Amino acid sequence: QVQLVESGGGLVQAGGSLRLSCAGSGRTFSSYAMGWFRQVPGKEREFVAAIRGSGGSTYYADSVKGRFTISRDNAKNTVDLQMDSVKSEDTADYYCAAGAISYSGIRRPAEYGYWGQGTQVTVSS
């Protein structure tokens, strides 16, 4: 069982930076792949970034590649999403997720078994 709590959301100007953090509980945190997803009202939850348990492999949506960076600290049970050069289209509720994910499924929300409550990010233009 893993419990996840996101923090760091808020209001940021376009072109600025924001860092989201997700704190996880449980002794098996390092065995899970971790992902960040986002959702706006009326749309499906969208993959943003993911990182394998060891931290050795990372994955990004094309829309955020080169601007966002995912990282994790297994000693602290945390996973962060550094958001740079943010755009208005990055406005959404951001969710942290954990799961034992196959290689092909890491971008699919249905593959993740644990979710945080979400944190809101608003980018003003």
C-alpha positions in Angstrom: 0.0 0.0 0.0 1.3 3.4 -1.0 -0.1 6.8 0.0 0.9 9.8 -2.1 0.6 13.5 -1.3 1.4 16.2 -3.8 2.5 19.8 -3.0 4.0 22.8 -4.7 1.1 23.8 -7.0 0.0 27.4 -7.4 0.0 30.4 -9.7 3.0 31.1 -12.0 3.5 33.4 -14.9 4.2 32.1 -18.3 7.9 31.5 -18.8 8.4 31.0 -15.1 9.2 27.9 -13.1 7.4 25.7 -10.5 8.4 22.6 -8.7 5.9 20.0 -7.7 6.7 17.4 -5.1 5.1 14.1 -4.2 5.7 12.4 -0.9 5.1 8.7 -0.7 4.7 6.3 2.2 5.6 2.7 2.4 8.8 0.7 2.5 8.4 -0.5 -1.1 8.4 3.0 -2.6 11.6 2.4 -4.5 10.1 -0.6 -6.2 7.4 1.4 -8.0 7.6 3.4 -11.1 6.3 7.0 -10.5 4.4 9.1 -12.8 3.0 12.6 -13.1 -0.3 13.2 -15.0 -2.4 16.2 -15.5 -6.1 16.9 -16.2 -8.2 19.8 -17.1 -12.0 19.8 -16.7 -13.7 17.9 -19.5 -10.6 16.2 -20.7 -9.0 12.8 -20.0 -6.1 12.5 -17.7 -2.9 13.1 -19.6 0.6 11.6 -19.2 3.3 14.2 -18.3 6.4 12.3 -17.1 7.5 9.1 -15.4 10.5 7.6 -13.8 11.5 4.0 -13.1 12.0 2.7 -9.5 15.8 2.9 -9.8 15.6 6.4 -11.3 17.6 5.2 -14.2 15.0 5.7 -16.9 12.7 8.7 -17.5 9.9 9.3 -19.9 8.2 12.5 -21.0 5.3 13.6 -23.1 6.3 15.4 -26.2 4.5 18.6 -25.0 6.8 18.9 -22.0 10.1 17.4 -23.2 12.9 19.8 -22.7 11.0 21.9 -20.2 10.0 19.5 -17.4 12.3 17.3 -15.4 11.2 14.4 -13.2 13.5 13.1 -10.4 13.1 10.9 -7.4 14.9 10.4 -4.0 14.2 6.9 -2.8 15.8 7.6 0.5 13.2 10.3 1.2 10.3 8.6 -0.7 9.8 11.6 -2.9 9.4 12.3 -6.6 9.6 15.8 -8.0 8.5 17.5 -11.2 10.6 20.6 -12.1 8.5 22.7 -14.5 10.5 25.3 -16.4 9.4 27.7 -19.2 5.8 27.0 -18.4 3.0 27.8 -20.8 -0.6 28.6 -20.4 -1.5 25.2 -21.8 0.3 23.6 -18.8 -2.6 24.8 -16.6 -4.2 21.7 -15.0 -4.6 19.7 -11.9 -1.4 17.6 -11.5 -1.4 14.1 -10.1 1.3 11.9 -8.8 0.9 8.2 -9.3 2.7 4.9 -8.4 2.6 1.4 -9.8 4.3 -1.7 -10.8 4.4 -0.8 -14.5 5.3 -2.8 -17.5 7.7 -1.2 -20.0 4.9 -0.5 -22.5 2.4 0.8 -20.0 4.3 3.6 -18.3 2.3 6.3 -20.1 -1.1 4.8 -19.4 -3.0 6.0 -16.3 -4.8 2.7 -15.9 -1.5 1.0 -15.2 -1.0 2.9 -12.0 -2.6 1.6 -8.8 -2.0 4.5 -6.5 -2.8 8.2 -6.9 -2.4 11.3 -4.9 -5.2 13.9 -4.4 -3.8 16.3 -7.0 -2.4 19.8 -6.9 -3.5 22.7 -9.0 -1.2 24.6 -11.4 -2.3 27.8 -13.0 -0.1 29.6 -15.6 -1.0 33.2 -16.2 -0.2 34.7 -19.6 
